[in-house]
Amino acid sequence: MKKSLIGLSLCIVQILYAQNYSQYVNPFIGTGGHGHTFPGAIVPFGMVQLSPDTRIDGSWDGCSGYHYSDSVIYGFSHTHLNGTGVSDYGDIMLMPTMGNPSLDSKEYSSKFSHKNEKAAAGFYSVKLDKSNIHVRLTATKRVGYHEYTFNNTGNANIILDLNHRDKLLEGEVKIIDDKTIEVFRRSEAWAANQYVYARIEFSKPMKVSKKEVNGKQEAGLYTGTRLALAFSSHVNKGEKINIKVSLSPTGYEGAGKNMLAEGRSSDFEAIRKQAQAEWDKELAKIEVRSDDKDKLSVFYTALYHVFTQPNINMDVDGRYRGRDNKLHTANGFDYYTVFSLWDTFRGAHPLMTLIDRKRTADFINTFIRQYEQGGKLPVWELASNETECMIGYHAVSVIADAMAKGIQGFDYEKAFEASKNSAMLDIFGLNAYKQNYFISVDDESESASKTVEYAYDDWCIAQMAKILGKKEDYQYFMKRSQSWKNLYNPQNGFIQARKNGNWYGPFDPREVNNNYTEGNSWHYSYSVQQDIPGLISAHGGKEKFEQFIDAIFAAPDKTTGREQADITGLMGQYAQGNEPSHHIAYLYNFVDKPEKTDTKIKYILDNFYKNTPDGLIGNEDCGQMSAWYILSSMGIYSVTPGLPEWETTTPYFDEIKIHLEDGTTRTITKNTERAELKKLGFENVKPVKDFKYARLTASPVIAADRIFDFSTKVEIIPLHQDDKIYYMTMDENDANKRKTFIPYKGPFTITKTTQVMAYTERSGEKSSVTTASFNRRPNYWDINILSKVTPQYSATGSLALIDGIRGDLNWRKGEWQGYQGQNFEAVIDFQSPRQIKELSSTYLQDSKAWILMPKKVEYYASMNGKDYIHLKTIDNSIDPKDEKVQIKDFTTEILPTEARYIKVKAYYFGKLPEWHQGAGGDAYIFIDEISVK
């Protein structure tokens, strides 16, 4: 009897993990449209992503290397990114051809047809039409397996092109024997300094038949920054060449060990079945029942996309390359890479806390090592490089969420130390944020988004401090977490940027500009996940906040301002295709209208996720777009990671079973009570006692004309009606005076260039000091700009070019004027003739942002505004390929000339050339100050 029970128990376990959930995975979902996924062979969280590359131009829709609309394959490389908005990877590219070998990508590439292409979990195949070669690919964690069937007799070639896709900084190929080579590739793209080592083993002897090398060529050794080789051998019709490629981030020794551990088999089918079994095991963590096969494909492909990354980034012996570019060993945890944290903290990581606590702890241990070896927690880490892409320090959200849910396996104290370090740095506006409890346009670009996201992250750090009993830290970060109040405009209910003490204007909540990150005010005005009750109160209660949620869905579905390709899936201004909107529909729960949450969530699930190549409404973003679908279809979502609870909706499927690591199973149906869903998976988490903390008093707004002729009225406005205002002014006559703040009685007038400072006080709590500067014009010239300014880059209007206030290198702060696709031309009227000795106009270059120096600048003079004489031409001397952000004064001295009018004409660069990522687009001219002496 005992033997039978054991057999039955083993059978149940085997059935659980043998169920073929991988049959529902469709890797082509997201490879069309703007999904940016790839269809190649991978295993869960693997180092290898072996996939075809159909894009080598760095285009936005080619970020993954593949787009379903393409019909040419350039090769099969071993690393790929899943749904990102920036291009990288594509390392160690191999391509089979026949005949005379060529190292020109236009020659070795091949046409293909989707009818001869298949993809499944852990497997990819395609027929290359040019040479009639069948390609099959599969993988283990660290080894890619290729099987090439040559359907014609002749000379077979395997092309290895190390210049494929991104910039090769250093390349090396070692010929070990006629069946084995070792490869080193150090490259620069999004990751500025990426190291990849590989060991490549052929199933038959191959000889070097062609080479392109600009470095060493010694016996069996080739190096350089231009490096491509062809390996050739005669094949008969139907003959196969199998290739195994192991990767390592550490060195040839690591690649060799990885090959020994995972590359011994020569049985392609066995490895394919092993990969499928690994997928079945991971996918079986969530069992979904439905009669709709398309919905099953969408669900399990979504889970597949979540499990595509982060990627293991250590050798089988635990060795890895740290953020300090030194080699280290991971003891007791697995080291990972590819952390798209601005995206994944919202849904993908909370999902992992439910179904993979062990891996969550490994992620956090990776974070801690990156703090120790790189100086701070990851923001957007890629291949041991910090890209600094996106905003916030959202690793703290992942850590706080894990701690709040009781996940063990990492050092809580060290994690808190690392989190606090990220919050106390003086980068990306944090210095101003720490001092003022908000970031203004004058301090930093994307100031509104950074303020609200820093505030949420600070709340997360406060939760860690509470768990660890650190009262003072808790109180400090809870006060910082209220910083959103300084950008909440009570007159309109929006999170609105502030500039020079006042609200940024003119204000259009639909405008995409440099005050927000990949969005507009609509998208960020609900981004107070840490204090939804406080946001509701600021709006005046639940009824008014419900109306505000209604408003985003009812707004026109067109954005204004800058084009932003990421903003997709619009329902009014709600954008399912980008992350800041992902929690908004769940906010109806907070105003006691769960039925509205249900309606919106079901609409999104029904309409924005399809079993087609363009079945994702936006970038997959390393699993976040799919994690939203998985959680929402289960009836849950984490509006506030860091709280051990979910917001809820009606489950999408008839039945869902979640198998947790402790061996228990949770079953969800459409009738599952919301109270049960709310604590799903975290039923036993005990609340931690709160400490008292101070409420933040919002800083007042100071309104006046930034530039004025003779005088301007100054008005100071509190953001809360009960606040008392105190202020102080400083002008040129106050340099040696000791002044103090005095009570504000009402508006006052200034006649000189003046700095105004003000703060508010309520219930004994003072706000930070708001500072604003108002400048009396240094001249009374007029300026007539004959070119059309780009609305997002208009500074403070035409007078900004002659106001004496100079923009700095951070052009996103709004002090520069931008003109795209046209020359800049303006005429200054001095109002009366004057003698001129020197002329100057100032320009900015940021090549990556399409902003290039003018080709030349011409200066003209006139007495009547009609007849102009040419004074001087200054040619540009800065290389347009120079990616350093820089400012240049086009200054010239002239013989004393009397004139009333000066004309400035700057000639724009023209169309962006082929070497530029935006090739074919129109360059910008950015100009700030025109000065005359």
ZAMARGU-4260 file (C-alpha; in steps of 0.2 Angstrom, whole numbers, plus 5000, padded with zeros to 4 digits):
<rodrens>
0) 5000/5000/5000 | 5014/5012/5005 | 5023/5008/4988 | 5007/5012/4979 | 5004/5028/4987
5) 5022/5034/4983 | 5020/5029/4965 | 5003/5038/4965 | 5011/5054/4972 | 5026/5053/4960
10) 5013/5051/4946 | 5003/5067/4951 | 5019/5077/4952 | 5025/5070/4935 | 5008/5074/4927
15) 5008/5092/4935 | 5025/5095/4926 | 5022/5085/4911 | 5006/5095/4905 | 5010/5103/4889
20) 5007/5121/4893 | 5021/5126/4880 | 5009/5120/4866 | 5000/5137/4869 | 5015/5148/4867
25) 5016/5158/4851 | 5033/5167/4851 | 5027/5177/4836 | 5015/5187/4847 | 5023/5205/4848
30) 5035/5203/4834 | 5024/5214/4823 | 5017/5231/4827 | 5027/5240/4841 | 5029/5224/4853
35) 5047/5223/4849 | 5048/5204/4854 | 5058/5190/4845 | 5053/5173/4840 | 5069/5163/4844
40) 5074/5148/4855 | 5076/5152/4873 | 5073/5143/4890 | 5066/5152/4905 | 5078/5166/4911
45) 5092/5159/4900 | 5108/5168/4895 | 5106/5163/4877 | 5092/5170/4866 | 5095/5162/4849
50) 5085/5171/4836 | 5085/5177/4818 | 5089/5195/4815 | 5080/5204/4801 | 5085/5221/4806
55) 5103/5228/4808 | 5099/5246/4806 | 5095/5251/4824 | 5078/5256/4820 | 5065/5258/4834
60) 5054/5243/4828 | 5069/5233/4826 | 5075/5234/4844 | 5074/5215/4846 | 5083/5212/4830
65) 5067/5205/4822 | 5051/5212/4815 | 5037/5202/4807 | 5035/5213/4792 | 5053/5209/4786
70) 5057/5196/4773 | 5076/5195/4774 | 5086/5186/4788 | 5104/5192/4791 | 5109/5179/4803
75) 5106/5170/4819 | 5113/5179/4835 | 5113/5173/4853 | 5107/5188/4863 | 5091/5198/4861
80) 5081/5210/4871 | 5062/5207/4874 | 5051/5222/4870 | 5063/5236/4874 | 5062/5253/4866
85) 5081/5254/4863 | 5091/5243/4852 | 5106/5232/4858 | 5112/5214/4859 | 5113/5203/4843
90) 5130/5195/4849 | 5139/5181/4841 | 5130/5180/4824 | 5131/5165/4813 | 5124/5163/4796
95) 5124/5148/4784 | 5126/5150/4765 | 5132/5140/4750 | 5144/5143/4736 | 5157/5157/4736
100) 5158/5164/4754 | 5154/5183/4756 | 5156/5194/4771 | 5145/5207/4765 | 5128/5206/4774
105) 5119/5211/4758 | 5127/5195/4750 | 5126/5183/4765 | 5108/5188/4770 | 5093/5177/4763
110) 5075/5180/4759 | 5063/5169/4769 | 5044/5166/4770 | 5033/5165/4786 | 5025/5149/4778
115) 5042/5141/4781 | 5045/5148/4798 | 5040/5140/4815 | 5042/5145/4833 | 5038/5137/4849
120) 5044/5138/4867 | 5062/5133/4866 | 5063/5130/4847 | 5064/5140/4830 | 5065/5135/4812
125) 5065/5143/4795 | 5070/5139/4777 | 5083/5151/4770 | 5077/5153/4752 | 5093/5159/4744
130) 5103/5143/4747 | 5089/5131/4751 | 5095/5128/4769 | 5084/5123/4783 | 5088/5130/4800
135) 5083/5123/4817 | 5088/5131/4833 | 5086/5127/4851 | 5095/5131/4868 | 5099/5128/4885
140) 5103/5142/4898 | 5120/5145/4892 | 5122/5136/4875 | 5114/5139/4858 | 5111/5123/4847
145) 5110/5126/4828 | 5106/5112/4815 | 5108/5117/4797 | 5102/5106/4783 | 5110/5109/4766
150) 5097/5103/4753 | 5110/5105/4739 | 5127/5098/4736 | 5141/5110/4736 | 5152/5122/4747
155) 5144/5126/4763 | 5149/5141/4773 | 5146/5147/4791 | 5148/5166/4792 | 5154/5173/4809
160) 5152/5192/4808 | 5157/5201/4824 | 5152/5218/4817 | 5134/5213/4816 | 5122/5226/4823
165) 5131/5236/4836 | 5149/5244/4837 | 5163/5232/4839 | 5176/5239/4851 | 5187/5224/4852
170) 5185/5207/4843 | 5195/5191/4844 | 5194/5174/4836 | 5205/5159/4841 | 5205/5144/4830
175) 5207/5129/4843 | 5206/5116/4830 | 5196/5113/4814 | 5180/5110/4824 | 5182/5122/4838
180) 5184/5141/4839 | 5184/5154/4853 | 5177/5171/4851 | 5178/5187/4861 | 5167/5202/4857
185) 5167/5218/4867 | 5154/5230/4860 | 5146/5247/4862 | 5127/5251/4860 | 5115/5254/4874
190) 5127/5245/4885 | 5142/5255/4883 | 5155/5241/4887 | 5148/5224/4884 | 5159/5208/4886
195) 5154/5192/4878 | 5165/5176/4876 | 5159/5161/4866 | 5165/5144/4862 | 5159/5137/4846
200) 5160/5119/4841 | 5156/5112/4823 | 5150/5094/4820 | 5162/5093/4806 | 5179/5100/4801
205) 5178/5118/4794 | 5192/5129/4786 | 5193/5148/4786 | 5189/5152/4768 | 5187/5171/4769
210) 5191/5184/4781 | 5190/5203/4785 | 5202/5208/4798 | 5209/5225/4803 | 5220/5219/4817
215) 5232/5204/4820 | 5232/5189/4809 | 5243/5176/4817 | 5243/5157/4816 | 5225/5153/4822
220) 5222/5171/4829 | 5212/5186/4822 | 5209/5202/4831 | 5202/5219/4827 | 5187/5231/4826
225) 5183/5224/4809 | 5182/5206/4811 | 5172/5193/4800 | 5176/5175/4795 | 5169/5162/4784
230) 5171/5144/4788 | 5168/5132/4774 | 5167/5113/4770 | 5160/5102/4756 | 5142/5095/4760
235) 5131/5083/4751 | 5113/5085/4748 | 5103/5083/4764 | 5119/5084/4775 | 5118/5092/4792
240) 5130/5103/4801 | 5127/5105/4819 | 5134/5119/4829 | 5135/5122/4848 | 5139/5140/4855
245) 5141/5142/4873 | 5142/5160/4880 | 5150/5168/4895 | 5152/5185/4902 | 5169/5181/4911
250) 5181/5173/4899 | 5185/5158/4888 | 5187/5147/4903 | 5169/5151/4908 | 5163/5148/4890
255) 5172/5131/4891 | 5165/5126/4908 | 5147/5131/4901 | 5150/5120/4886 | 5155/5105/4897
260) 5140/5108/4908 | 5127/5111/4895 | 5134/5107/4878 | 5140/5089/4878 | 5124/5082/4869
265) 5124/5081/4850 | 5106/5076/4850 | 5097/5091/4844 | 5080/5083/4847 | 5084/5079/4865
270) 5089/5097/4869 | 5074/5103/4861 | 5063/5092/4872 | 5073/5097/4887 | 5069/5115/4883
275) 5051/5112/4881 | 5051/5102/4897 | 5059/5117/4906 | 5045/5128/4899 | 5031/5116/4904
280) 5038/5116/4922 | 5038/5135/4923 | 5022/5138/4914 | 5013/5125/4925 | 5014/5137/4940
285) 4998/5144/4934 | 4985/5133/4926 | 4971/5142/4916 | 4955/5133/4910 | 4947/5140/4895
290) 4938/5133/4879 | 4945/5148/4869 | 4962/5142/4862 | 4967/5160/4857 | 4965/5166/4875
295) 4976/5151/4881 | 4989/5156/4868 | 4988/5175/4874 | 4990/5170/4892 | 5004/5157/4891
300) 5013/5168/4879 | 5012/5182/4891 | 5019/5171/4905 | 5033/5165/4893 | 5037/5184/4890
305) 5038/5187/4908 | 5050/5172/4910 | 5061/5178/4896 | 5071/5189/4908 | 5079/5194/4919
310) 5093/5183/4911 | 5106/5173/4921 | 5122/5181/4919 | 5135/5170/4927 | 5144/5154/4922
315) 5140/5137/4929 | 5153/5139/4943 | 5145/5156/4949 | 5157/5167/4941 | 5151/5184/4934
320) 5156/5201/4928 | 5151/5214/4940 | 5146/5232/4938 | 5165/5237/4942 | 5170/5226/4927
325) 5179/5214/4938 | 5175/5196/4940 | 5166/5189/4956 | 5158/5173/4962 | 5140/5172/4967
330) 5138/5162/4983 | 5121/5155/4987 | 5111/5164/4974 | 5110/5166/4955 | 5116/5183/4947
335) 5105/5191/4934 | 5105/5205/4921 | 5092/5215/4911 | 5083/5224/4924 | 5070/5236/4915
340) 5064/5242/4932 | 5054/5257/4927 | 5043/5245/4918 | 5044/5229/4928 | 5042/5236/4946
345) 5023/5239/4942 | 5018/5221/4938 | 5031/5209/4933 | 5040/5209/4949 | 5025/5209/4960
350) 5019/5193/4950 | 5036/5185/4954 | 5034/5188/4972 | 5018/5177/4971 | 5025/5163/4960
355) 5044/5163/4962 | 5050/5170/4979 | 5067/5161/4977 | 5071/5170/4961 | 5064/5187/4968
360) 5077/5185/4982 | 5090/5181/4969 | 5086/5197/4959 | 5088/5207/4975 | 5104/5199/4980
365) 5110/5204/4962 | 5104/5222/4966 | 5114/5222/4982 | 5130/5216/4973 | 5128/5229/4960
370) 5127/5242/4974 | 5142/5235/4981 | 5152/5234/4965 | 5144/5248/4955 | 5140/5262/4968
375) 5121/5261/4967 | 5106/5250/4964 | 5102/5247/4946 | 5090/5258/4937 | 5091/5250/4919
380) 5105/5238/4920 | 5111/5228/4905 | 5125/5216/4903 | 5134/5223/4919 | 5132/5241/4912
385) 5121/5254/4920 | 5112/5263/4905 | 5103/5276/4917 | 5088/5274/4905 | 5071/5280/4912
390) 5069/5288/4929 | 5067/5284/4948 | 5076/5271/4958 | 5063/5258/4957 | 5074/5244/4963
395) 5069/5250/4980 | 5051/5245/4975 | 5056/5227/4971 | 5065/5226/4988 | 5051/5234/4998
400) 5038/5223/4990 | 5048/5208/4994 | 5051/5213/5012 | 5033/5218/5015 | 5028/5200/5009
405) 5040/5192/5020 | 5052/5185/5007 | 5068/5179/5014 | 5085/5175/5007 | 5093/5192/5006
410) 5101/5204/5019 | 5087/5216/5024 | 5099/5228/5032 | 5111/5229/5017 | 5096/5231/5005
415) 5090/5245/5015 | 5107/5253/5015 | 5108/5252/4996 | 5091/5259/4995 | 5094/5274/5006
420) 5110/5277/4996 | 5101/5278/4979 | 5089/5291/4987 | 5103/5302/4994 | 5113/5304/4979
425) 5114/5321/4970 | 5110/5316/4952 | 5095/5318/4941 | 5087/5332/4951 | 5089/5323/4968
430) 5099/5337/4975 | 5085/5350/4972 | 5072/5337/4977 | 5080/5334/4994 | 5080/5352/4997
435) 5064/5358/4990 | 5053/5342/4991 | 5050/5344/4972 | 5060/5346/4956 | 5056/5361/4945
440) 5059/5363/4926 | 5074/5375/4931 | 5082/5360/4940 | 5080/5346/4929 | 5071/5339/4914
445) 5056/5327/4916 | 5054/5336/4933 | 5036/5332/4936 | 5038/5313/4932 | 5054/5312/4943
450) 5046/5321/4957 | 5031/5309/4958 | 5041/5294/4955 | 5055/5298/4968 | 5040/5301/4980
455) 5034/5284/4978 | 5051/5276/4979 | 5054/5286/4995 | 5038/5278/5002 | 5045/5261/4998
460) 5061/5265/5008 | 5050/5271/5022 | 5041/5254/5022 | 5058/5245/5024 | 5063/5257/5038
465) 5047/5253/5047 | 5050/5234/5045 | 5067/5236/5052 | 5062/5248/5066 | 5071/5263/5060
470) 5060/5277/5066 | 5069/5292/5060 | 5072/5285/5043 | 5054/5281/5042 | 5049/5298/5046
475) 5061/5306/5035 | 5056/5296/5019 | 5038/5297/5023 | 5039/5316/5023 | 5048/5315/5006
480) 5035/5303/4999 | 5022/5318/5000 | 5032/5328/4988 | 5019/5325/4975 | 5009/5339/4984
485) 5020/5352/4978 | 5016/5348/4960 | 4997/5345/4963 | 4988/5360/4956 | 4972/5362/4966
490) 4965/5373/4952 | 4964/5359/4939 | 4968/5343/4948 | 4983/5339/4938 | 5001/5335/4942
495) 5009/5351/4934 | 5027/5356/4932 | 5033/5371/4940 | 5045/5384/4933 | 5053/5399/4941
500) 5042/5397/4956 | 5026/5397/4946 | 5016/5384/4937 | 5023/5379/4920 | 5012/5386/4906
505) 5003/5387/4895 | 4997/5371/4901 | 4988/5357/4891 | 4987/5340/4900 | 4988/5331/4883
510) 5004/5339/4879 | 5019/5328/4878 | 5034/5338/4883 | 5051/5337/4892 | 5042/5339/4909
515) 5036/5321/4909 | 5044/5304/4905 | 5036/5296/4890 | 5019/5304/4894 | 5009/5319/4898
520) 5000/5326/4913 | 4986/5315/4911 | 4997/5300/4913 | 5006/5306/4929 | 4991/5314/4938
525) 4986/5297/4945 | 5004/5292/4950 | 5003/5294/4968 | 5002/5275/4971 | 5008/5277/4989
530) 4994/5289/4994 | 4979/5286/4984 | 4968/5292/4999 | 4978/5308/5000 | 4976/5311/4981
535) 4957/5308/4983 | 4956/5321/4997 | 4966/5333/4987 | 4952/5332/4974 | 4939/5335/4986
540) 4933/5317/4990 | 4928/5301/4981 | 4914/5308/4970 | 4926/5321/4962 | 4940/5309/4961
545) 4929/5297/4952 | 4925/5311/4939 | 4943/5314/4937 | 4946/5295/4933 | 4931/5296/4921
550) 4939/5311/4913 | 4955/5302/4907 | 4945/5289/4898 | 4933/5302/4891 | 4946/5314/4885
555) 4951/5316/4866 | 4962/5301/4861 | 4975/5312/4853 | 4990/5319/4862 | 4998/5336/4858
560) 5016/5342/4858 | 5030/5330/4854 | 5027/5314/4845 | 5030/5299/4857 | 5029/5282/4849
565) 5027/5274/4866 | 5010/5281/4869 | 4999/5268/4861 | 4983/5259/4866 | 4973/5275/4869
570) 4956/5275/4878 | 4954/5294/4879 | 4971/5299/4886 | 4973/5282/4896 | 4987/5273/4887
575) 4988/5254/4889 | 5003/5254/4878 | 5014/5262/4891 | 5017/5259/4909 | 5012/5275/4919
580) 4993/5271/4915 | 4993/5253/4920 | 4986/5255/4937 | 4973/5269/4933 | 4958/5258/4930
585) 4960/5250/4947 | 4958/5267/4955 | 4939/5265/4954 | 4940/5253/4968 | 4946/5267/4979
590) 4930/5277/4976 | 4919/5262/4979 | 4915/5259/4960 | 4923/5242/4957 | 4910/5239/4943
595) 4919/5253/4933 | 4936/5244/4936 | 4928/5228/4929 | 4922/5236/4914 | 4938/5245/4909
600) 4949/5230/4913 | 4938/5218/4903 | 4939/5230/4888 | 4958/5230/4889 | 4959/5211/4890
605) 4947/5209/4876 | 4954/5221/4864 | 4972/5225/4867 | 4980/5207/4868 | 4978/5196/4853
610) 4985/5179/4847 | 4993/5188/4832 | 5011/5195/4828 | 5004/5213/4832 | 4994/5206/4847
615) 5003/5218/4859 | 4997/5236/4860 | 5014/5243/4865 | 5032/5238/4869 | 5032/5221/4879
620) 5045/5230/4890 | 5054/5215/4897 | 5038/5207/4903 | 5028/5221/4910 | 5015/5222/4896
625) 5012/5204/4898 | 5012/5204/4917 | 4998/5216/4917 | 4988/5204/4907 | 4992/5189/4918
630) 4988/5198/4934 | 4972/5206/4928 | 4966/5190/4920 | 4968/5182/4938 | 4958/5197/4945
635) 4972/5205/4954 | 4985/5219/4951 | 4998/5228/4962 | 4993/5246/4962 | 5005/5249/4976
640) 5020/5237/4976 | 5026/5238/4994 | 5009/5234/5001 | 5006/5215/5004 | 4989/5216/4995
645) 4981/5217/4978 | 4968/5228/4970 | 4955/5217/4962 | 4943/5214/4948 | 4933/5200/4941
650) 4944/5186/4935 | 4944/5184/4916 | 4945/5165/4915 | 4933/5151/4921 | 4946/5144/4933
655) 4964/5147/4937 | 4975/5137/4948 | 4991/5145/4956 | 5004/5132/4962 | 5015/5141/4975
660) 5032/5136/4981 | 5026/5130/4998 | 5017/5116/4989 | 5000/5124/4991 | 4988/5129/4977
665) 4976/5143/4976 | 4960/5141/4965 | 4952/5157/4957 | 4935/5157/4948 | 4924/5171/4943
670) 4915/5169/4959 | 4930/5171/4971 | 4927/5184/4984 | 4937/5200/4982 | 4942/5199/5000
675) 4951/5182/4996 | 4959/5189/4980 | 4965/5205/4990 | 4977/5194/5001 | 4980/5181/4988
680) 4997/5172/4992 | 5000/5183/5007 | 4987/5179/5019 | 4999/5176/5033 | 5008/5192/5032
685) 5007/5202/5048 | 5005/5221/5048 | 5019/5231/5055 | 5015/5245/5067 | 5016/5263/5060
690) 5026/5277/5067 | 5019/5295/5067 | 5026/5306/5054 | 5025/5324/5049 | 5013/5330/5035
695) 5021/5340/5022 | 5016/5358/5019 | 5016/5362/5001 | 5027/5376/4994 | 5018/5392/4988
700) 5017/5398/4970 | 5025/5414/4965 | 5017/5422/4950 | 5024/5437/4940 | 5031/5441/4923
705) 5048/5433/4921 | 5054/5447/4910 | 5046/5464/4912 | 5049/5482/4904 | 5047/5494/4919
710) 5037/5485/4933 | 5027/5469/4936 | 5015/5463/4950 | 5020/5449/4961 | 5007/5437/4968
715) 5011/5423/4980 | 4998/5409/4981 | 4997/5395/4994 | 4992/5378/4988 | 4981/5375/5003
720) 4969/5388/5009 | 4974/5387/5028 | 4992/5390/5024 | 5001/5406/5030 | 5013/5414/5018
725) 5030/5422/5022 | 5041/5430/5009 | 5057/5440/5006 | 5064/5450/4991 | 5082/5453/4985
730) 5087/5465/4972 | 5103/5474/4967 | 5102/5486/4982 | 5101/5472/4995 | 5118/5464/4992
735) 5124/5469/5009 | 5108/5469/5018 | 5102/5457/5031 | 5084/5453/5027 | 5071/5442/5035
740) 5055/5434/5029 | 5039/5444/5033 | 5021/5440/5032 | 5013/5441/5015 | 4998/5454/5015
745) 4994/5454/4996 | 5001/5457/4979 | 5016/5469/4977 | 5025/5478/4963 | 5044/5477/4958
750) 5053/5488/4947 | 5070/5480/4947 | 5077/5463/4943 | 5072/5454/4959 | 5073/5437/4968
755) 5057/5433/4978 | 5057/5419/4991 | 5042/5413/5000 | 5036/5398/5011 | 5020/5393/5019
760) 5016/5387/5037 | 5002/5376/5043 | 5000/5368/5060 | 5018/5372/5064 | 5025/5364/5049
765) 5034/5375/5037 | 5036/5371/5018 | 5052/5372/5008 | 5056/5389/5001 | 5050/5393/4984
770) 5062/5405/4974 | 5059/5414/4959 | 5068/5427/4949 | 5060/5441/4939 | 5071/5451/4927
775) 5069/5468/4920 | 5074/5468/4902 | 5092/5473/4899 | 5087/5482/4883 | 5071/5488/4874
780) 5075/5480/4858 | 5061/5471/4847 | 5064/5455/4839 | 5055/5448/4824 | 5058/5429/4821
785) 5055/5425/4803 | 5056/5406/4806 | 5043/5395/4814 | 5048/5388/4832 | 5044/5371/4837
790) 5030/5373/4850 | 5039/5362/4863 | 5055/5372/4862 | 5049/5390/4862 | 5057/5394/4879
795) 5048/5410/4886 | 5044/5417/4868 | 5053/5427/4856 | 5061/5439/4869 | 5070/5424/4876
800) 5083/5426/4863 | 5087/5444/4869 | 5083/5443/4888 | 5101/5440/4894 | 5096/5423/4902
805) 5107/5410/4895 | 5102/5391/4893 | 5114/5378/4899 | 5118/5361/4893 | 5102/5353/4899
810) 5091/5360/4885 | 5076/5349/4891 | 5074/5362/4905 | 5066/5374/4892 | 5078/5389/4890
815) 5082/5385/4872 | 5072/5388/4856 | 5071/5374/4843 | 5068/5375/4824 | 5067/5359/4814
820) 5069/5357/4796 | 5072/5375/4792 | 5085/5389/4793 | 5084/5401/4808 | 5081/5419/4803
825) 5078/5434/4815 | 5079/5453/4814 | 5083/5464/4829 | 5077/5482/4830 | 5087/5493/4842
830) 5073/5506/4840 | 5087/5519/4835 | 5104/5518/4827 | 5118/5512/4837 | 5137/5508/4834
835) 5140/5489/4833 | 5158/5481/4837 | 5153/5463/4841 | 5139/5451/4836 | 5136/5434/4844
840) 5123/5421/4844 | 5123/5404/4854 | 5119/5387/4848 | 5118/5370/4856 | 5122/5352/4849
845) 5116/5336/4855 | 5118/5324/4840 | 5109/5310/4847 | 5093/5321/4850 | 5094/5327/4832
850) 5101/5344/4837 | 5115/5349/4827 | 5125/5365/4825 | 5121/5376/4810 | 5132/5374/4795
855) 5136/5393/4796 | 5129/5409/4803 | 5128/5425/4794 | 5126/5443/4801 | 5118/5458/4792
860) 5116/5476/4796 | 5103/5489/4790 | 5097/5506/4794 | 5080/5505/4787 | 5075/5486/4789
865) 5074/5483/4770 | 5092/5486/4763 | 5105/5475/4772 | 5123/5474/4770 | 5133/5457/4774
870) 5144/5459/4789 | 5152/5442/4792 | 5149/5423/4790 | 5155/5411/4803 | 5157/5393/4798
875) 5154/5379/4810 | 5169/5369/4816 | 5160/5356/4827 | 5159/5338/4820 | 5141/5333/4819
880) 5146/5315/4824 | 5152/5322/4840 | 5139/5315/4853 | 5145/5326/4867 | 5132/5339/4872
885) 5140/5356/4869 | 5137/5375/4867 | 5145/5386/4854 | 5145/5405/4853 | 5146/5410/4835
890) 5155/5427/4839 | 5163/5439/4828 | 5171/5456/4830 | 5168/5469/4816 | 5173/5486/4811
895) 5162/5499/4820 | 5146/5499/4810 | 5131/5510/4813 | 5114/5501/4811 | 5097/5501/4818
900) 5093/5483/4812 | 5103/5467/4814 | 5098/5451/4804 | 5105/5434/4810 | 5103/5419/4799
905) 5108/5402/4804 | 5108/5388/4791 | 5102/5371/4797 | 5112/5355/4795 | 5099/5347/4783
910) 5093/5329/4783 | 5101/5318/4795 | 5114/5307/4786 | 5115/5288/4785 | 5127/5286/4799
915) 5114/5294/4811 | 5101/5283/4820 | 5087/5295/4814 | 5094/5295/4796 | 5082/5305/4784
920) 5074/5315/4798 | 5076/5334/4799 | 5089/5341/4810 | 5085/5354/4823 | 5094/5371/4826
925) 5094/5376/4845 | 5097/5394/4848 | 5097/5404/4864 | 5105/5421/4866 | 5108/5434/4853
930) 5120/5448/4859 | 5126/5464/4852 | 5140/5475/4858
</rodrens>
